[in-house]
């Protein structure tokens, strides 16, 4: 319902405006009427109003003063001026005060109906955007900006490994989500339903909030199947019960944990998370596969030659490709595998390789690429002298030169792997040894420093500067910039211009 205030001092005209508004649509309800500006201000302080129709020439306080009061009290109220004045000065002042429209009386029916149609569209579009912002703040800032009475069913979508810290460049995930075009897919599946799509705390995540409506599992399957062809692998968690707004952040964290615990290694999966009061649901395990893998891992006791270890790794991945295994179980198995390998080698500490191993197993790659990286790590441990034909520092310097030359383009971990001939996890290790950061962090610093220079020296639009330094998505650029610098790009640019004028 859209709650309306009509401010008009002539009773017959006031009655006619109210009648036209309520006859146009059941969406409108005239909840208050005022004949003076003072009365209007009093009502605005007492009653929740969504739209105010205001005459300019009213007693005590004129319509423009009422609008100024609305802007102080609640600027989100849609303000429409209905006036007999056509003077440009009145119109100009009204629009400077932020009115939605200015119609001249007497009102023509077609013109007024068109206005009401625009008011309805704007009201609901703004309301949806407002809720979306609230939901985004709850997820990313844990900030409950307002007590909202709505309840939601929640879908958590995660590309790649749920526990990963986004080893690949974040822009890669943004490109994948753009290609998926989740909004259009949701429109096809929910043409008449209100829903909100917001980014999770990680670039690989999207969270869908379906308002009010209780959806069937078959509908969730449609969403899952429509997205899955665009990704290597995807994990979707569906919580069947509705969640109140005040409990959204806690439920989101539970769903993240459930996804990390139950997701499958290098496979897409659709998971239904039970309520806390429900019986705990476990994904069926194939114990034969587990035993087979454990038996293969045991072969490490008798083999320290790289060729034989590589064969063992290939056998393990053969078992994984045949049967689904959970991500957590794979990580545990390979940690045991490499720990056993290192324990049989003098002066070799497994813990220096643990983070690299996790990065490999959690990277957004095909099963074949992850197997290749795992074998590469085994070769580094067993044959450290043969791994690098070039000096490590020379490699790190070459990577820096490549990043400084190509930072304006979309760079991915896989691209660096293709150019330099090492797996992404190994490139990270080499680079961090000499520059105390990953290539991703280094290129981000390059882009931010270049952006700061452009913002300080020029008045170019933020969108143009973002594209210039390698961020085609200006909203994402603003997010990264604020996280790095502490203020958003527009404020940084404004301060730079002010300092330049002094």
Order of alpha helices (4+ residues) and beta strands (2+ residues): beta-alpha-beta-alpha-beta-alpha-beta-alpha-beta-alpha-beta-alpha-alpha-beta-beta-alpha-beta-alpha-beta-alpha-alpha-alpha-alpha-alpha-alpha-alpha-alpha-alpha-alpha-alpha-alpha-alpha
